[in-house]
């Protein structure tokens, strides 16, 4: 399964951009968006910006991904504890 992740554009470097995934910064390919601006929110898939999204949608999606990650981590912890008993 592949996942496009929301990110905030921190800096535009020609056909590349530095984006922030909630504290983790990465350089990604921005060639599909030559008019990209710092401060915009985008969806990144496999190191390529594939869409622009509004801030509200980006922040809500990041919140849901964090919540899902917490649930998965709790499930993994519970499973590993049951194996040790």
C-alpha positions as a Markdown table, in Angstrom:
| # | Residue | x | y | z |
|---|---|---|---|---|
| 1 | Unk | 0.0 | 0.0 | 0.0 |
| 2 | Unk | 1.2 | 3.5 | -0.9 |
| 3 | Unk | 0.4 | 6.6 | 1.1 |
| 4 | Unk | 0.5 | 10.3 | 0.1 |
| 5 | Unk | 1.5 | 12.4 | 3.1 |
| 6 | Unk | 0.6 | 16.0 | 3.8 |
| 7 | Unk | 3.6 | 18.4 | 4.3 |
| 8 | Unk | 4.2 | 22.1 | 4.5 |
| 9 | Unk | 6.6 | 23.7 | 2.0 |
| 10 | Unk | 9.4 | 25.3 | 3.8 |
| 11 | Unk | 11.6 | 26.3 | 0.9 |
| 12 | Unk | 11.4 | 26.1 | -2.8 |
| 13 | Unk | 14.7 | 25.3 | -4.6 |
| 14 | Unk | 13.8 | 25.4 | -8.3 |
| 15 | Unk | 12.3 | 22.0 | -9.2 |
| 16 | Unk | 12.9 | 20.7 | -5.6 |
| 17 | Unk | 11.4 | 21.8 | -2.3 |
| 18 | Unk | 12.1 | 21.3 | 1.4 |
| 19 | Unk | 9.0 | 20.1 | 3.1 |
| 20 | Unk | 8.1 | 19.6 | 6.8 |
| 21 | Unk | 6.2 | 16.5 | 7.9 |
| 22 | Unk | 5.4 | 17.6 | 11.4 |
| 23 | Unk | 9.0 | 18.2 | 12.4 |
| 24 | Unk | 10.8 | 16.0 | 9.9 |
| 25 | Unk | 12.2 | 17.9 | 6.9 |
| 26 | Unk | 12.9 | 16.3 | 3.6 |
| 27 | Unk | 13.9 | 17.4 | 0.1 |
| 28 | Unk | 11.3 | 16.4 | -2.4 |
| 29 | Unk | 10.7 | 16.7 | -6.2 |
| 30 | Unk | 8.5 | 19.7 | -7.0 |
| 31 | Unk | 8.7 | 19.6 | -10.8 |
| 32 | Unk | 5.0 | 19.2 | -11.3 |
| 33 | Unk | 4.4 | 22.6 | -9.5 |
| 34 | Unk | 6.7 | 25.3 | -11.0 |
| 35 | Unk | 4.6 | 28.0 | -9.2 |
| 36 | Unk | 4.9 | 26.4 | -5.7 |
| 37 | Unk | 5.2 | 28.8 | -2.8 |
| 38 | Unk | 6.7 | 28.6 | 0.6 |
| 39 | Unk | 4.0 | 28.0 | 3.2 |
| 40 | Unk | 1.7 | 26.0 | 1.0 |
| 41 | Unk | 0.6 | 22.5 | 1.9 |
| 42 | Unk | 1.1 | 19.6 | -0.4 |
| 43 | Unk | 0.7 | 15.9 | -0.7 |
| 44 | Unk | 4.0 | 14.0 | -1.2 |
| 45 | Unk | 4.1 | 10.5 | -2.6 |
| 46 | Unk | 7.3 | 8.6 | -3.1 |
| 47 | Unk | 9.4 | 11.8 | -2.9 |
| 48 | Unk | 7.2 | 13.7 | -5.4 |
| 49 | Unk | 4.7 | 16.5 | -4.7 |
| 50 | Unk | 1.5 | 15.2 | -6.4 |
| 51 | Unk | -1.1 | 17.7 | -5.1 |
| 52 | Unk | -1.7 | 21.0 | -3.3 |
| 53 | Unk | -4.2 | 21.0 | -0.4 |
| 54 | Unk | -5.4 | 23.6 | 1.9 |
| 55 | Unk | -4.0 | 24.1 | 5.4 |
| 56 | Unk | -7.2 | 22.8 | 7.2 |
| 57 | Unk | -7.2 | 19.6 | 5.3 |
| 58 | Unk | -3.5 | 19.0 | 5.8 |
| 59 | Unk | -3.6 | 19.6 | 9.5 |
| 60 | Unk | -6.7 | 17.3 | 9.9 |
| 61 | Unk | -5.0 | 14.6 | 7.9 |
| 62 | Unk | -1.8 | 14.8 | 10.0 |
| 63 | Unk | -3.9 | 14.6 | 13.2 |
| 64 | Unk | -5.6 | 11.5 | 11.9 |
| 65 | Unk | -2.3 | 9.9 | 10.9 |
| 66 | Unk | -0.9 | 10.6 | 14.4 |
| 67 | Unk | -3.9 | 9.1 | 16.1 |
| 68 | Unk | -3.7 | 6.0 | 13.8 |
| 69 | Unk | 0.0 | 5.6 | 14.7 |
| 70 | Unk | -0.8 | 5.8 | 18.4 |
| 71 | Unk | -3.4 | 3.0 | 18.0 |
| 72 | Unk | -1.1 | 0.8 | 16.0 |
| 73 | Unk | 1.7 | 1.3 | 18.5 |
| 74 | Unk | -0.6 | 0.4 | 21.4 |
| 75 | Unk | -1.8 | -2.8 | 19.5 |
| 76 | Unk | 1.9 | -3.8 | 18.9 |
| 77 | Unk | 2.7 | -3.3 | 22.5 |
| 78 | Unk | -0.3 | -5.3 | 23.7 |
| 79 | Unk | 0.5 | -8.1 | 21.3 |
| 80 | Unk | 4.2 | -8.2 | 22.3 |
| 81 | Unk | 3.2 | -8.3 | 26.0 |
| 82 | Unk | 0.7 | -11.2 | 25.4 |
| 83 | Unk | 3.5 | -13.2 | 23.8 |
| 84 | Unk | 5.8 | -12.7 | 26.8 |
| 85 | Unk | 3.2 | -14.1 | 29.3 |
